Amino acid sequence: MMDFSHVFYFLLVVLWPECGWQPVSLTDMITSSAVKKVYRKANLCIHPDKVQQKGATLEQKYTAEKVFDILKEAYTKFNAEELS
């Protein structure tokens, strides 16, 4: 599993321009609340239902589903580490 900070770099590599994802600096994710905000923005760009509404191709839908799962898993891990 990827480190959470790497997931956002990963988004730049695999997502298409029309999905709306913008690069995020590590300095924008210093606090837990800032990370949560970035996570929510990412979800708005890649949530499978949102992608489908935007008329994505089959490949884009598949990519969005996989990225959504990876992002959700990374955020769950991040939260668990924050609580411990």
Secondary structure, DSSP 8 states (H G I E B T S, - for coil): ---HHHHHHHHHHHS-GGG------GGGGSSHHHHHHHHHHHHHHH-HHHHHHTT--HHHHHHHHHHHHHHHHHHHHHHHHHH-
